[in-house]
Amino acid sequence: MVFSVLFILILSLCVLCVSVSSAARFNELFHPYWAPDHFTIYGQTVNMKLDKLSGAGFSSKSKYMFGKVNIQIKLVEGDSAGTVTAFYMSSDGPKHHEFDFEFLGNTTGEPYLVQTNVYVNGVGNREQRLKLWFDPTKDFHSYSILWNRNQVVFMVDETPIRVHTNLEHKGIPFPKDQAMAVYSSIWNADDWATQGGRVKTDWTHGPFVASYRGFEIDGCECQTTTVDSYNMRRCSSGDGWWDRPTLSGLNLHQTHELMWVRANHMIYDYCTDTARFPKVPIECEHHRHH
Ligand SMILES: *[C@@H]1O[C@H](CO)[C@@H](O)[C@H](O)[C@H]1NC(C)=O
């Protein structure tokens, strides 16, 4: 009896310390940059809401060059039509680089879509869309971006869903010269997000809440806001854990996982959209053979 009470006490203490550390971690790494009054933090969860008045967003306090970011997200439950929740990394300026996860909401019971995109030197237009193999509104799942000099890998629960490979040797620019901050935001995008913009946000079903926990950034943190030669040298030294040869490409298991995702869950790939790109984008030629 005493033993079990003690056990429960220890257990609840542990839950308590996990909760404290997750919220503390959020405050350590991130800050709301848009509508701080649309955030609530309780337990280990950070909630961010969209209502008729405003969306909301948070960003990392620092910028990074290479590494891995990981966040657990539980997307808007029930009717999320018209809403977009994004998790992305981006640098600044007109020639910026950006790696995006965009979660496109839907009416109750219809599937969320995950759109990914990669911007290099200010140019995107590299959308891919997939349906997940689980309901992302029922539970937290981890979404991550691994970035090194050889590849950018988008992962869902550690399963790769997209790889953007460095093809500089083919004359294709690769994002590896600008530090990026990490962002997440939720906003109304009912002009395009759900079923091509046909389904509008139903504000009577708001507020629309996305929940976060498990904030992790393990990368080369830039000590100044601009990437000067010092940071370039430090982050590109080749000594980071992300520079390990085993991380320069997917391993065999991951390659098979990516093939499975592409075969079973992908519903749009800019590489095969010949109506939009009569001339196949140059990196697609090379990606196809991976
Ligand atoms: C929403 O549901 C419809 C019907 O199942 C589906 O065609 C569409 O791809 C889903 N997602 C979005 C974002 O429109």
The ligand as an SDF file (V2000), in Angstrom:
LIG
                    3D

 14 14  0  0  0  0  0  0  0  0999 V2000
  -10.5960   17.1200  -47.9740 C   0  0  0  0  0  0  0  0  0  0  0  0
  -11.4930   16.0800  -48.2350 O   0  0  0  0  0  0  0  0  0  0  0  0
  -11.7610   15.8650  -49.5940 C   0  0  0  0  0  0  0  0  0  0  0  0
  -12.8260   14.7780  -49.6870 C   0  0  0  0  0  0  0  0  0  0  0  0
  -12.3950   13.6180  -49.0410 O   0  0  0  0  0  0  0  0  0  0  0  0
  -10.4820   15.5000  -50.3170 C   0  0  0  0  0  0  0  0  0  0  0  0
  -10.7240   15.3640  -51.7030 O   0  0  0  0  0  0  0  0  0  0  0  0
   -9.4210   16.5770  -50.0870 C   0  0  0  0  0  0  0  0  0  0  0  0
   -8.1920   16.1700  -50.6610 O   0  0  0  0  0  0  0  0  0  0  0  0
   -9.2460   16.7800  -48.6000 C   0  0  0  0  0  0  0  0  0  0  0  0
   -8.2420   17.7720  -48.2330 N   0  0  0  0  0  0  0  0  0  0  0  0
   -8.2040   19.0420  -48.5940 C   0  0  0  0  0  0  0  0  0  0  0  0
   -7.1520   19.8730  -47.9940 C   0  0  0  0  0  0  0  0  0  0  0  0
   -8.9500   19.5460  -49.4000 O   0  0  0  0  0  0  0  0  0  0  0  0
  1  2  1  0
  1 10  1  0
  2  3  1  0
  3  4  1  0
  3  6  1  0
  4  5  1  0
  6  7  1  0
  6  8  1  0
  8  9  1  0
  8 10  1  0
 10 11  1  0
 11 12  1  0
 12 13  1  0
 12 14  2  0
M  END
$$$$
